[in-house]
Amino acid sequence: MTLIPLPETIPPLADADQASGKEVAEAIRVRGTVQGVGFRPTVYRLAKACHLRGEVCNDGQGVLIQVAGRPDALERFIHQIRAECPPLAKIEAIDRTLLTEPLPHRDFTITQSHSTAIHTGITPDAATCPQCRAEIFDPLSRWYRYPFTNCTHCGPRLSIVRAIPYDRRHTSMAGFPLCPDCDREYGDVDNRRFHAQPIACPVCGPRAWLERSDGRPMTASMASMLDEVDAVCTLLQKGEIVAIKGMGGFHLACDATNAAAVQNLRDRKHRDHKPFALMARDLAVIEQYCLISSLERTLLESPAAPIVLLPQRSDPNPGATPIALEVAPGVNTLGFMLPYTPLHHLILSRMNRPIVLTSGNLANDPQCIENDEARTKLGAIADYFLLHDRPIVNRVDDSVVRVVADRVQVLRRARGYAPAPIQLPAGFEQAPAILAMGSELKNTFALLHYGQAILSQHLGDLEQATAFTAYQQTLNLYLQLFEHHPTAIAVDLHPDYLSSKLGQDLAIANGLSLHAIQHHHAHVAACMAENQLPLNTAPVLGIALDGLGYGEDGTIWGGEFLLADYRRFQRLGCFKPVAMLGGALAIAQPWRNTYAHLLAAFPWDDLQSAYGALELVAFLEQQPRSLLHQMLAQGINAPLASSCGRLFDAVAAALGLCRVASYEGQGAIALESLAVEWLASGQATPWPYPFTIMDQSALKILEPHPMWQALLTDLQQGMEPGKIAARFHLGLGIAIAQMVTTLRQQQEFIQVALTGGVFQNRLLLQQVSQHLTAAGFIVLTHSQVPPNDGGLALGQVAIAAARSLSEG
């Protein structure tokens, strides 16, 4: 049967049919995220209510309904499908085709799934729904204290699926045959668990158990607990570190108010300063420590249940046990999430204070997902393991979001968000199938087909062999799940990225077109795509501020002003290129950037003469300056980089906030925290630091020389670091806006896209947005994908698709 797609605005039936009330038959195709979310039972219930005959099934394209009945009943049926769509479902299109042959059905039924070409989505994992949460705490329920309770409105999806259609036999629940009670509910169309593929109970489902990491048997003292999940709460309260196997991977947990336990976790995990994520039993616990807006509250309680970065209260509840300073040193935000599986709800039910819940992995490795792997890798970190026997097919880390100016900003897109597709804007409907390999850091990849981009979950940094192996495994799984056969591959322009090399190999081996795409152009295109700018849109000015990206001239870029559409870009301006002394070592040792920036602004003798009394100058004097000067003079291991990220590093190190970094962005985060605290202190707004704009060949250069002069003077006068940090942020925001205004005098554009990892800085993003909006520009920012490299693959597929469409 060939379906003839009809417009989404459904036309009325023929007048003659309406008037006569004669029965008609239709095939109705529903596309979108409609499998594994209770969609077929909803269709069944609505069809029965409308007195229709026919059937509904899942297949590779979504849901197919064949139905017969009175024309007015059919119209009501279609209307109610949209109006009563299940909470986890997302309808993208409903196509209707009149059938000429009568349907043989005497009733309406749900039939078996059909395997056809894949054109549907996989639902992200979803947090426990209120009904399931009530059942696990109800002693009269057969799910009482069962840690794997779920229904069609919640539970695992991406983390357990091996193939489409999303049926139990294609998930890691296939090894758990249903008991009679679960089988009855699975087949009862009026039950909330009708065709809930991961349905399970204590009789037939997965089980959890507790182990000591040293291999000794559990002690008798544990027997007084309700069960082994409940015992975890007691262990945490005693200061133990517990590795917990969750929905998409392992976590390491400890009491967040126990400074010794948190420091133990840091020491054992070799994680010196990077903030830990927290989980709390409910919002009331979180409110003791953080301010929560209505949008942040909605995010915390959403089915995605991400980690939400929240501002810490300046006046924490006096009755609350303080969170250990070791949880998030040097920052004024905390990353909180609520329990999102029954397992977490049961552990935290007696815990009236937060716990640390951080990824269960070794430094830079992917999160552990298998029991034996966790025992081996985490045995020296955790005191206990809470394990279970439900295999994790897809590793899915926790998502991280924040709210900026009442708009959600996704910083890490994973559990709860991936792999929900992102619809590309108008003009991309006929784009060919494309695979985008993503970046080197914070990698995600993307599959483009049928005008939609399916972004993988966050896969981490590919520099580590284990991470690159996991990347390849996940890529293969996605290509298989979605039966994706790309005609072209998009890679980053950087020739040494492992993702670029793999993409090149795949293109050669399969005879596919290869698109090498400049890093910052991809950032800008990602922002354009998620803001639904059509394919043939007029060029926008993209401001791409990040750490490092390979430029078209072979130098390192990272503070760029690009006039861009989806096919091409023109570099109009950039931050002043400054040497990275030691190459990659300059990222780990930000003081090298300070030294390079100061040398780019002043002769060292002048600096020493004017500011020799500064601690900063004394510190730099102790470094191997002759070697550094030699590197600069000879251009050895000192590449020039127009990086905004390195400028932040340089300023943070100048203030002594972070001269040696233990995680990416540490200096910038500390600098932002100081500035925010100072600006919130109620003191007079300081004068912004000045920058200048220089002409260099065809480029406008943002020159920080006057900023450094003012900053050194402030240091000399003993100004508070917070005020200096505030002056820097305010000055940089103005300078960026002035650059845009200057460029507007020579180029036509009205829209400005703000992108790149530096725009995770809420204060800078707000400053730049406000200045540009006041100047009459339309400001585009990210909300569906991260502004950092985690969103890069979306821009890569958009650019490759645009170029493919142009080539015909």
N, C-alpha and C positions, 0 to 999 in steps of 0.2 A: 504494500500500500504506500502510495506517495502522498505525503501531506502537502497541502498548499497553504503556506503561511499567510495569515491575514493580519491586518494592522492591529496594534495593541489596543487601540480604541475599537471596541468590538461593535460592528454594525448590527442593527436590528435585523431580525429575520424578515423574509419577504412578507409584504402585507397580506398576501393571499393565505399564507400559512398561519400568520397571526390571527387572521380573521376566522379561518376555518377551525383552528384548534387542532388541526391534523397533526398526528405524531410525526416527529422528525428524528433523525439520528445524526450524531456528530462524532468525529474523532477530535479529542481535545488534548493538545500537547502543552504541558506545563514545564517550563524550563526554569532553572535556577537551583538554589539549594533546597531541594525538596525530598531528599532521601534520608532516612534515618532520623526524621524529626517529627514523626506522627502525621505525615501529610496524607497518606493513603486512608487511614482511619477517619480523618476529617472529611475527605472526599466521600468516603462510604456513608458517613453519618448524614452529610448534606444531601447526597443523592437519594438516600432513603426518605429523608424529610420532604424532598421535592417529588417523591413518587416516580423516580426515574428507574429505568432498567439499564443494565450494562455491566461494565467491569472496569477496574483500575489496576495498573501494574507499574512497577519500576522497570526502567531499562537504561541503556547507556546514555540516553538523551534527557533523562529526568523522569517525569511521570506521564503515562499515556492513559487517557480515559476514553472509553467508547461508551456512549450513552444514548438512550432514546427516551423520548417523552414529549409532553406538550411543549410548544414553543415558549410559552410564558414561564413554565417551570424550568426550562433550560436556561432562560435569561436570569432567573432568580438564583439558580444553581451557580452560574458563573460569578454573579455578583457576590454571593456568599463565600465562594472560595477565596476571593481576595479579602473580604471583610473578616473572615474567621481563620485566616492563615495561622498555623501553629507558631508558637513564640520563637523557635529556632529556625523556622523556614524563611526563605527569601525568594519570592516569585520575581523572576526577571521578565518573563514573557508568557502569554497564553495564546497559542495559535489554534484556530478552529477550522475544521474541514467538514463540509456536509457529506454524509455518506449516502450513496444511492441504494445500497442493499440494506434490507431490514436486519436488525440485530436479532439473533436467536434467543437472547437471554429472557428468562421470565422474571428474574430478580436482579438485584445489583450485588456483585461479588468482588472480592479482592483476589487477584490471581497471582501466580508465581512471577518473579522477575524474569525479564528477558535480557540476554547479553547481546547488545548491539553496539554500534560505534559510540565511544564515550563523548558525551557533550553535556555533562552535568557536573555539579560541584560536590565536594566532600565537606561535610559540616565540621567546623572546628570543635574541639573538645569544649564541653560546657559545664559550668559549675552546678553543684547540687541544687535542685529546685526546692522550693519551700515544702512541697508535699513529701518528697523523699526525706528531707531533713527532719520533718515531724515524725516520719515513720521510724527512723533509726533511734529516736529517743522515746518511742512509745512501747512500753513493755508488752502490750497486747498485740503488737504487730509482728508478723513473721520476719520482718526486716530489723527487728530490735537489735541495735548495736552491730548490725552487719556492715562492714566497711566498704562493700562494693555495691551498695544499693543504687539503682538508677532507674530511669524510665525514658519515655520518648522526649521528655523536655530537658533532659540533662545527661551527664555522664560522658564517657570516653567516645571519641569518634576517630579523629585523625590518628591518635596514638595507637589504635588497635587495628586499623584497616590495612588489608593486604591487597585488595582488588575491588573493583566496582563491577556489578551493583553492590551497594553496601548491604550485604546480607550476612547473617551470623557466620555462615560457612566461609566467608571471605575475611573474617576477623580473627584475632587471637583468642576469641571466646569459643572458637570452633571445638576446642578441646574440652569443653565443659557441657556435656549433654544436659538438656533441661530435665528437671524433676517434674513429676506430674502437676504439681501446683503451678510452677513457672510456665510449664507448657500450656496449661489451661489459660493463664492470663495472657500469654503470648498470642494465643489464638482467639482471644475474646475481643472483638472489635470495639466493645463498649468500655474496655479497660484502658487505663492510662499506659499500660505496658504492652498494648497490642503491637506486635512486631517491633518491640524495642530490642534491637539486636544484642546489646550487652546484658540483657536481663539476667539476674542471678540471685540466689539466696543462700543462706548457710547450708542448705542441703546439697545443692548442686554447683555452687559457684566457686570462685577462687577463695583462698583462705590466706590469712596473714599470720605470721609468727615472729617471735622475738629471739634473737641470738646475742650472745656475748661476742665481742670481737676477738677475745683471746681464746675462744674455743671452749672455755669452761662451761659447765651446765648452769642454767639459771638457778639463782639462790631461792631458798624457801621464802625469803621475805617478799618475793614477788607474788606469792599465792594469795595474799590478801586483796589483790586488785580484782576488778571486775573481769578483766581479760587482758591479753597481752597488749592490745592497743591502749587500753587504759593505763597499763603499767608504764607506757612511754611517758605519760604525763608526770608520773611520780619520778621517773629517772631524770627528766628535765628539771624538775623542781629541786632535785638533789645536786644539780650542777653537772650532770653527765652530758656527753655529746652523743647524739643518736643519728645514725644514717637511716633515712626513711625512704622506702621505695614508694613513689607516688604514682600519678597518672602518666606523665610523660618522661619520667626519669627520677633519679635519686636526689634527695636533699640532705644537707647536714643541718641539724637543729640543736639549739641550746637555749637556755633561759637568757633572754635579752637583758634582764636586769641584774644578772650575775656577772660582774666584771671579770672575775677569774675564769669563768667558763668561756666567756667571749674571747678573752685574750688567749686561752688555751686553743680555741678553735683557730684564731688567727695564726698562732705559732705553728700549729700542726699543719695547717693548710698553706703556710708560707704566703699569707696574704696580709701584707703589712698595714695598709691604710684603706683600701677600697671599701666603701660602705657596704654593710650587709643588708639584705632585705629582711623584713619582719612580717610575721603573721600574728594576728590577734583574733580572739574568739568572736568579737563583734565590734560594732562601731563605737559602742560606749567605752570600750577599752582604748581604742585608737584616739578618741576625743580627749582622753586624759593627757595626751602628749602632743597632739597636732591640731591645727585648725583645718576644718573640712568644709568646703563649699558644697552647694547642692549638686553641682555637676560632678565633683569628686566623689560625693556620696553615691551618686548614680553609677559611676564607673566601678567603685568598689563592690557594689551589690549586683552588678550586671552578670549575665551568663559568662562573659569573658573573664571576669574576676582578675584583672591584672594587678601588678604592683603599681601603686599610685604614689608618685613623689609628692609629699605633703610638707608644708612649712611647719616647723616645730613651734609649739606655743612658747611665748616668752614667759608665760605664767602657768607652767604645768600644774595639774591638779595636785594640791598639797598632800592628798591622801594616797596618791599613786606612788608605787615604788619606782624610783628614777631608772630610766634606761641607761645602761652602761655607756660611758663616753666612748668606749672602744668599738661600739656598734658603727658609728659614722663619724670618725674624727675629722674635724676641720670643715664640716658642712652644716648648714642650718636647715636641711630637709631630712625627712625619713621616708624610706620606701616601704609602704604598708600594703598588705593584701589580707583578704578575709579567707577563711577556710573554703576550699572549692571542691573537696571530695568528702564523702562520709568519713573516710579515714582521718582527715584533718579535723573535721567537726568533733569526732569522738576523742581525739587526742587533746583538743583544746577545751573541751566542755568544762573541765574543772580548773582551767588555767585562767586566772584573772589578771594575768600580765602577759606581755608579748613574748614571743620566741623569735630567735634568729632562725630563718629558713633560707639557706643559701644553697646554690647548686652543688650537688655531690660529685665533685670532680677533682682531679689534680690540677695544678696551675696550668692554664692554657689548653687543657684537654677538654674534650666534649664531656657532657654530663654522663655518668654511668647509667646504664639501663638494664643490665643483667646482674643477677644475684652473685654469680661467681666473680664477675668483673668487679663488682662493688666490694666484695670481701677482700679481693686482692689489692685494689687500689686505695680503698678507704679504710682499710684495717688499722692503719697507723694513725688515723684521724679520729674515727668514731670509737666510742666505748661499747656501743650496742648497735645492732641492726634490726630494724623492723622491715621484714621482707614479705613478699607475697608471690603467688605462683601464676599471676596473669602476665603473660609476656607483653613487653612494650615493643611494638613494631616500629613506630616512628618516635624518635627522640624529640620531645617538644619542651622547650624551656619556658619559664614564666615571661609573659609580656610585661613591658614597663611603659607607663604613660605619665604625662603630667598635664596640667591645665594651664594655658597661657592666655590671658585676656579672654576668658570664657570659651576657649576653643581647645579641643583635645589635641595634644601633640604626642604621637606614638614614638617612643625612643627605642623600643625593641619589640618587633612584631612576631609573636610566637603563639603560645597557648591562648585559645579563645578568639584569635583573629585569623591566623593562618589555618587552612589555605583558602579562606573566603576570596572569591575572585574580585578583581577590580575592573570595572567596565571602562574601557578606553573611550575617549570622547568621539563625537561625530566625525566621520571620515575614515575611521579605522575598521569599519565593519568588514571590509573585504581584504583585510591584511592577511598575508599568508602565516602559516604556523612558524613561530620563531622561538628559539631557546636563547635566553640571556644568562650568561654565566656569573654575573655579579662581580664583586670586588674581591680584594684580598682580606680586608678586615670587615668584621660584622657582616659576613657574607649572607646573602640570600640569592637564590636564582629565580628565574621567572619563565613560565611557559605562556606563550601567547597563542591563543586560537579562538576562533569565532568572535574576535573583537574583545576578548577578555584576557586579562593578565592574571595568571595564578602565581602568586609569590609564595615561595617556600617559607617555612618558619625560619627564624634566626638560626644560623648554623655556626656562627663564631668566626674566629680568625684562622685562616687556612695555613698560616706559617708553620703550625705544628702538624707533624705527619698524621697523628691520630685524627685531628680535625679534618684534614684533607681527605682521609679515608672515609670518614663519616659523611663528608660532603658528596663524595662520589656515590656512596651507597644510597643516600637520600635522593640524589639526582636520578639514579637508575630506578628507584622505586616510583618517583613521580612520573617519569616517562612511561613506566609500565601502567601505573594507576590510571593515567589519563590517556593512554594509548596515543601519546604525542609523537608525531613524526615531523620534526622541523624541516623546513626547506632552507633555513638560514640560521646562523649562530652569531650572536652579538657578544663581543668581549671588550674588556677595558683595553685602552690603548697601551697600557704599561706592558712591555714585552716580558717582564719577569714575574708577573702575577701567576700563581699556579692555576687559577681559574682561566686566565687568558691562554696559557699553554695548553690546558686540557681542551678548551674550546677550539683552538687551532687544530689540534690533533683530531678531534671529532669531525671538524669540517673537512679536513683532508681525507680522512678514512671513509667518510660517507658522501663525498662529492658535493658538499653543501656550500652555499655562499657564506662568506665571513665578513662581518662588519666590525671593524676596530673603532671603538667610540671613545672620544676624549672624556675623561673622568668628570670634569665639571659641566660639560655639555649634558652628560647623562643626569647629573644632579638637577640641572635646570629643567630638563625635559620631564623628569619625574614629578617635579612640582607643577609643571604645566598640565601634565596628564591627569593628576589627581584633582586638579581644579577644573577639569573638563574643558580646557581650551581646545577648540576643534583642530582637525588636522592642518587646515590651511590658514591658521591664525596668523595675524600680523606679528612680527618679532616682538619679544618682550626683552626687558633688561633683566638678565639673571645675575644675582649677586651670590656667588658660590664661595663660601668661606669654610675652609676645613683645614686638616693637617697637611696632607700631601697628595698630589695627583700628578700624573705624568702629562706634561704639556706637549702641544704639537711641535714646539721648537726644541724638544728634548730636555728642557729644564723642568724644574719642579714648580708646579703651581699650587695655589692654595688660598689666594685672596683675589678672586677674579670678578670682573664686571664684563659680562658677555651679552652682546645683542644676539638673541637666538630665536630660531623657530625649531620645528622638529627635525629639519633636514640639515641645517648648517648653523654656524655661529661665527661671530666676529668678536675678537678680543679687543675691547675698547680701553680697559684700564685694569690695574692690579695694585696690590700692596707692593711696597718697595722690596725687591728681591734682596735678601740678606743670606750670607753663607751659613750653612749648617755645619758647624765645626765638629768633625768626627762622623759626619753622615748620620746614620741611624742612632748613633750614640747621643746625638743632640736631643733626641726625643726622651731618652731615659735620664739625661742630665741637663735639665733646662738651663742651668747657669751658663752653658756653652752658648745658648741663644742670646742671653743677656750680654755676654762678652762680645759676641758678633754684632749685635745691634749697636752697642756703645761704640765699637770701633768703626761701624759704618756711619756713625753720627759725629764722632770727635776723634782727633788724634789722641793717642793714649797719654801723651805727655800733658796735653791741655786738660784732659780729664783728671789726671792725677794732681795737677796743679790746682785745679778749681775745687775738686771734690775728694781730695786725698784723705780727709778725715773720716769719710764714710766707711762704715763696716763693710758695705758692698765692695768698695774699691780694695779694701784690705783683703777681703776674701778672694777677689779675682787676682790680686797680686800673688797669692799663694799657688795659683794654678800654673801649669807648664806653659807659660805665655810665649816663650821663644818658639816652642814647637807649634803652638797654635798660630803664631804669626807666620811661621814657615809654611804651614798648610794653606793659610790665606794667600800668601804671596805667590805660591806655586800652584794654587788651585788643586791641591791634593786632598781628597776626601773632605772637601768643603763645598758641596754643590750649592748654588744659589737657589733660594726658595722664596717665592712670594707668598708665604704661608701666613694666614691670620692666626692659625693655631700656634705657630711658633712665636708670634708676637705676644700672645697671651702667656706662653711659657716664659718668655723673656721678662715680662713685667712681674709675673708671680715670683720668679727667682730673684729679681731685683729687690722685692720686698721681703725676701727671706721666707716666703710661704712654702716654696717647693723648689729646692735646688737639685734634688735627686728624686725622681718620680718612681712610685711603685706601681702605678697604673695609668693608663692613658687618660689624659685630660685632668689629672690631679691638680695641677697648678691653676688651670682655668676655673675649675669648680671651686677651689678655695678662694680665688680672687672674686668670683661672683658672690660667694657667700658673704665675704667681708663687705663688699659694696652694698649688698642688699641690707645687711644689718645696719650699716651706717646710715643709709638713706631712710631706713625705718625708725631711726632713733629720734627723729623729730628735730634734728639740728638743721641749720640753714643749708639749702642746696649749694654745693660747692661749684666753683667755676669749672667748666669742662676743660680738659687739656686740649691745647691746639694741635692741629695737624695741618699740613699744607698739601696742595695738589700741584704736581710738577708735570711738565711735558717732556716726554722722552720718545723720540721718533714719533710713531703713530699712536703711542700709548699715553694715557694719563696715569701718573704714579701717585699713590697715596704715601706721602713722606712723613715718617713719625719723628723726624729730628726735633721739632719744637716740643713735642710731647716729652721726649726724653730729657730735654733741658729743664722743663718745668718739674718733671718728676724728681730729678736729682736735686733740684733746689728745695723741693718739699721734704725730701729725705734729710737734706742738710739742716732744715729748720725743725726737724723732729716732728713733722706732721704725722697724725695717726694713720696707720696703714689702711684702715677702713675708708678714710676720707680720700686717700690716694687712689684706692681701688675704685671708689665712686667717681672721682674725677676722670679716671681712665675710661670707664664704661660710658659716661656721659659724653666725653670728648669723641670717642670712637663712633658713637651713634650719630653725632652731628657730622663728623667727617665723612662717613659713608653716605649720608643724605646729601651732603654738599657735592660729593663726587657724582651722584646720580643727577643732580640738578645741572652740574657742569656738562655731563655727557648729553643731557637732554637738549642742550643748545646746539649740538651738532648732529643728533640723530633723532628720528621719530620713534617714540614709544610712549605708552601711557601706563602699561602694566609692568610691575617689578616683582620678580620671583625671588624670595629669600630662601636659600637652601644651603646645605652643607652642615657638617657636625657642629661648627661654632654656633649655629643658630639654635642649638639646644640650650644655649645660655638665655634664660628667660628675660633677664634685664636688658641684654643687648637687643634681643628680638623686639621687645616692647618699645625700646627707644627708637630703633630704626623704623619700625612700623608707624609709630606716631609721627615722626618727622616727615616721612614720605607721604602719609595720608594727608597731613596738613598742607603739604606742597601740591596736593591734587593728584597724586599717583594712586593707581589701584594696586594694592599690595596682595601678593599671593604667598601663602605659607602652607606648610605640610599639616595634614591631619590624619591621613590614612596610612602613610608609610613614613618611616623615620627620615628626618632631614640628613642623618648621617649616611654612611655607606650601606646601611641596611635597606635603603630605598633605591639604591643605584640601579638594580636590575629592572625596575619599572621604567626608568628613563632609557635604559639600553634597548628594551623591546620597542618602546615608542619610536625611538630614532631609527632603529633597523627596519621597523614596519613602514615608517614614512618614506625611507629611501627605497625600500622594495616596491612600494606602490608607485613611486615616481618612475622607477625603472620599468614598470609595467610587467 
